[in-house]
Amino acid sequence: MTEVSVAVKPGRAVRPPARGSHRSTKRSRREARAAYLFLAPWFVGLLVITIGPIFASLYLSFTDYSLLEEAQWIGFDNYVKMFTEDTRFTNSLWVTTVYVVVSVPLQLAFALALALVLDRGLRGLSFYRSIFYLPSLLGGSVAIAILWRKVFGADGLVNAVLAMFGIEGPGWVGHPDYALGTLILLHVWTFGAPMIIFLAGLRQIPASYYEAASVDGAGKWRQFRSITLPLLTPIIFFNLVLELIKSFQSFTQAFIVSGGKGGPADSTLFYTLYLYLEGFKNYDMGYAAAMAWVLLIIIAALTGVNFLASKYWVFYGDTK
């Protein structure tokens, strides 16, 4: 047998392996296995409920699928039909665009105005904050949509109030010129969530900024324009992106108020409502899947444009 000699540099001691290192490695592996075991239901749900249907809908968007028969591959026919033949698709996209462009700025402006009022240190602020948040919790419900339809109906509360002044109001939800306006008002009424976020942003602005501006002779409007708005631009941007996405996905209000048809004269035919009608009324699930992917692309593109444009008007501290 040959002897193996190990050269040790003088002055350097050989340290034996730590006694607890092996145990800690085993413990870490057991903890990792336990963590993955607890996370397994979430991963299964992610694959089966989210990722799986996403890829399935992408495949179905290139097929002729009626839920009752086997899907037939037709390529880009659904997309070609959508942009060249289907006038209701074009109308639904226009109605939804008008709804988003009008309702989102009005809602954010109203929410910011109310947040400024509540930021003045009112007594019972938590109570008012809770009360004003309720519309955001209830605005998307079926019950509120039914109530809204009654309030703006021909014999509703709005016309009853107008009749007190000798004014005969129309059936607001039944008139093509006013039906979409009632849905815009309903969206503006759900101002609670952005208001709470604006209020939190206002509380983060140091009072010393306003005190210094007052010493320099700046009025309330100048303070709002030069201090409040610039420092709130990250909050405005956040609310804008959220409300833009949520508005494009609006469905319940239009479905209930229009009786599930998008009427009168397709004036409330939201994009999501038309998607539902194609998929579950006309049983053209392939076409509905194609519409869903077009909506995803539209929302993603608008969100990307907002992020690109934000560098020109959103201020983060000392940067722009």
C-alpha positions in Angstrom: 0.0 0.0 0.0 1.1 3.5 -0.8 0.9 6.3 1.7 -0.8 9.5 0.7 0.7 12.6 2.3 -1.2 15.8 2.4 0.8 19.0 2.4 -0.4 21.6 4.8 1.0 25.1 4.6 2.6 26.2 7.8 0.5 28.5 10.0 -2.8 27.3 8.5 -4.9 24.8 10.5 -7.1 22.3 8.8 -10.7 22.8 9.8 -12.9 19.8 10.1 -16.4 20.0 8.5 -19.0 21.6 10.8 -21.0 19.1 12.7 -24.4 20.7 12.0 -23.9 21.4 8.3 -25.1 18.0 7.2 -28.1 18.2 9.5 -29.0 21.7 8.3 -28.8 20.5 4.6 -31.2 17.7 5.4 -33.5 20.1 7.2 -33.5 22.6 4.3 -34.4 19.8 1.9 -37.3 18.7 4.1 -38.5 22.2 4.4 -38.3 22.7 0.6 -40.2 19.4 0.0 -42.9 20.6 2.4 -43.1 23.9 0.8 -43.6 22.4 -2.7 -46.2 20.0 -1.3 -48.2 22.9 0.1 -47.7 24.8 -3.2 -48.7 21.9 -5.3 -52.5 22.7 -5.3 -51.7 26.2 -6.5 -49.5 25.0 -9.3 -52.2 22.5 -10.4 -54.7 25.2 -10.4 -52.4 27.5 -12.4 -51.9 24.8 -15.0 -55.5 23.5 -15.2 -57.5 26.6 -14.6 -55.3 29.4 -16.0 -52.5 28.4 -18.4 -54.4 25.4 -19.9 -57.5 27.4 -20.9 -55.3 30.3 -22.2 -53.6 28.0 -24.7 -56.9 26.2 -25.5 -58.6 29.5 -26.3 -55.7 30.4 -28.6 -56.1 27.2 -30.5 -60.0 27.5 -30.6 -59.6 31.0 -32.1 -58.3 29.4 -35.3 -61.2 26.9 -35.5 -64.9 26.7 -36.2 -66.2 25.4 -32.9 -69.8 25.4 -31.8 -69.5 23.6 -28.5 -71.7 20.8 -29.9 -69.4 19.6 -32.7 -65.7 18.9 -33.0 -63.5 21.9 -33.7 -62.5 22.4 -37.3 -59.3 24.2 -38.2 -60.0 27.3 -40.4 -56.9 29.3 -39.9 -57.3 33.1 -39.7 -60.9 33.1 -41.0 -62.3 34.2 -37.7 -60.0 37.2 -37.6 -60.6 38.1 -41.2 -64.4 38.0 -40.7 -64.0 40.1 -37.6 -62.4 43.0 -39.3 -63.9 42.8 -42.8 -67.5 41.5 -42.5 -68.8 41.8 -39.0 -70.3 45.3 -38.5 -71.6 44.4 -35.0 -68.0 43.8 -34.0 -67.0 47.2 -35.3 -69.9 48.8 -33.5 -69.2 47.0 -30.2 -65.6 48.2 -30.4 -66.7 51.7 -31.0 -69.3 51.7 -28.1 -66.7 50.3 -25.7 -64.1 52.9 -26.8 -66.5 55.7 -26.2 -67.4 54.3 -22.9 -63.8 54.0 -21.8 -62.7 57.4 -23.2 -65.5 59.3 -21.5 -66.1 57.3 -18.2 -62.5 56.8 -17.1 -61.4 60.5 -17.0 -64.7 61.5 -15.4 -64.4 58.9 -12.7 -60.8 59.7 -11.9 -61.5 63.5 -11.8 -64.5 63.0 -9.5 -62.5 60.6 -7.3 -59.6 63.1 -7.0 -62.0 66.0 -6.2 -63.6 64.0 -3.5 -60.3 62.9 -2.1 -59.2 66.5 -1.9 -62.3 67.3 0.1 -61.8 64.4 2.5 -58.1 65.3 2.9 -59.0 68.5 4.7 -59.2 66.6 8.0 -63.0 66.1 8.3 -64.4 64.6 11.5 -65.3 61.0 11.1 -63.0 60.6 8.1 -62.9 56.8 8.4 -66.7 56.7 8.3 -67.0 58.9 5.1 -64.2 56.9 3.6 -66.1 53.6 4.1 -69.3 55.1 2.8 -67.8 56.4 -0.3 -66.0 53.1 -1.0 -69.3 51.2 -1.0 -70.1 52.1 -4.7 -66.9 50.3 -5.8 -68.0 47.2 -3.9 -71.6 47.3 -5.2 -71.3 49.0 -8.6 -70.5 45.8 -10.5 -73.3 43.7 -8.9 -76.4 42.5 -10.6 -78.6 44.2 -8.0 -77.2 47.7 -8.6 -77.5 47.2 -12.4 -81.2 46.3 -11.9 -81.7 49.3 -9.6 -80.0 51.5 -12.2 -82.3 50.3 -14.9 -85.3 51.1 -12.7 -84.0 54.6 -11.7 -83.4 55.6 -15.4 -86.5 53.8 -16.8 -89.5 55.7 -18.3 -91.3 55.6 -14.9 -88.1 55.8 -12.8 -86.9 58.1 -10.2 -85.1 60.5 -12.6 -88.2 61.2 -14.6 -90.2 61.5 -11.4 -87.9 64.3 -10.2 -88.0 66.0 -13.6 -91.8 65.8 -13.6 -91.8 67.9 -10.4 -90.4 70.7 -12.5 -92.8 70.1 -15.4 -90.2 68.3 -17.6 -91.1 65.1 -19.3 -88.1 62.9 -19.5 -87.5 60.1 -22.0 -87.0 56.4 -21.1 -83.3 56.9 -20.6 -82.2 53.2 -20.8 -84.6 52.6 -23.7 -83.4 55.5 -25.9 -80.4 54.9 -28.2 -79.1 58.5 -27.6 -79.1 58.2 -23.8 -78.6 54.5 -22.9 -74.8 54.5 -23.0 -74.8 57.7 -21.0 -76.6 55.9 -18.1 -73.8 53.3 -18.1 -71.2 55.9 -18.1 -72.8 57.5 -15.0 -72.9 54.1 -13.3 -69.1 53.7 -13.9 -68.4 57.2 -12.6 -70.5 56.4 -9.5 -68.1 53.5 -8.7 -65.4 56.0 -7.7 -64.6 54.5 -4.3 -61.5 52.5 -5.1 -59.5 55.3 -7.0 -60.7 57.8 -4.4 -59.1 55.7 -1.5 -55.9 55.4 -3.5 -55.8 59.2 -4.2 -56.5 59.9 -0.5 -53.5 57.7 0.5 -51.3 59.6 -2.0 -52.4 63.0 -0.7 -51.5 61.9 2.8 -47.9 61.2 1.6 -47.3 64.8 0.4 -45.4 66.7 3.1 -47.3 69.7 4.5 -44.1 71.7 4.5 -44.3 72.0 0.7 -47.7 73.8 1.0 -46.4 76.0 3.8 -43.4 77.1 1.7 -45.6 77.8 -1.2 -47.9 79.9 0.9 -45.0 81.9 2.2 -44.0 82.6 -1.4 -47.6 83.8 -2.1 -48.9 80.9 -4.1 -52.7 80.5 -4.0 -54.7 77.3 -3.6 -54.9 76.7 -7.4 -51.2 77.3 -7.9 -50.4 74.9 -5.1 -52.7 72.3 -6.6 -51.2 72.7 -10.0 -47.5 73.0 -9.0 -47.4 70.7 -6.0 -50.3 68.3 -5.7 -50.7 67.2 -9.3 -47.0 66.6 -10.0 -46.6 64.6 -6.8 -49.8 62.6 -7.5 -48.9 61.7 -11.1 -47.7 58.2 -10.1 -51.0 57.6 -8.3 -52.9 59.0 -11.3 -51.0 56.7 -13.6 -51.7 53.7 -11.4 -55.4 54.4 -11.3 -55.5 55.2 -15.0 -54.0 51.8 -15.9 -56.3 49.9 -13.5 -59.5 51.6 -14.6 -58.6 51.4 -18.3 -58.3 47.6 -18.0 -61.4 47.3 -15.9 -63.5 49.4 -18.2 -62.7 47.4 -21.3 -63.8 44.3 -19.4 -67.2 45.8 -18.3 -70.0 43.3 -18.8 -72.6 43.1 -16.0 -74.0 46.6 -16.3 -74.6 46.4 -20.1 -76.0 42.9 -19.8 -78.6 43.8 -17.2 -79.5 47.3 -18.4 -79.9 46.2 -22.0 -81.7 42.9 -21.1 -78.7 40.9 -22.4 -79.0 42.2 -26.0 -76.9 45.4 -26.1 -79.9 47.5 -27.2 -81.5 49.7 -28.0 -80.1 49.7 -31.5 -76.8 48.2 -30.2 -76.1 51.4 -28.3 -74.9 49.5 -25.3 -73.3 46.6 -27.1 -70.1 46.4 -25.1 -67.3 44.3 -26.6 -67.5 41.7 -23.8 -71.3 41.5 -24.2 -71.0 40.8 -27.9 -68.3 38.2 -27.1 -70.7 36.5 -24.7 -73.5 36.6 -27.3 -71.4 35.0 -29.9 -70.0 32.3 -27.6 -73.1 31.4 -25.6 -76.0 32.5 -27.6 -74.9 31.8 -31.2 -72.6 28.9 -30.0 -69.7 30.2 -32.1 -67.1 29.6 -29.5 -64.2 29.8 -32.0 -65.2 33.3 -33.0 -65.7 34.3 -29.4 -62.2 33.0 -28.6 -60.7 35.1 -31.4 -62.5 38.1 -30.0 -61.1 37.5 -26.6 -57.6 37.4 -28.0 -58.2 40.7 -29.9 -59.4 42.3 -26.7 -56.2 41.0 -24.9 -54.0 42.5 -27.6 -55.9 45.9 -27.4 -55.6 46.1 -23.6 -51.9 45.1 -23.7 -51.2 47.6 -26.4 -52.9 50.5 -24.6 -51.2 49.5 -21.3 -47.8 49.5 -23.1 -48.5 52.9 -24.7 -49.4 54.3 -21.2 -46.1 53.0 -19.8 -44.2 54.5 -22.7 -45.9 57.8 -22.4 -45.6 57.9 -18.6 -42.0 59.0 -18.8 -43.2 62.4 -20.2 -45.7 63.2 -17.5 -45.2 61.0 -14.4 -42.8 62.4 -11.8 -41.0 60.0 -9.4 -39.3 62.1 -6.8 -36.7 64.3 -8.5 -37.0 62.4 -11.8 -39.6 62.8 -14.6 
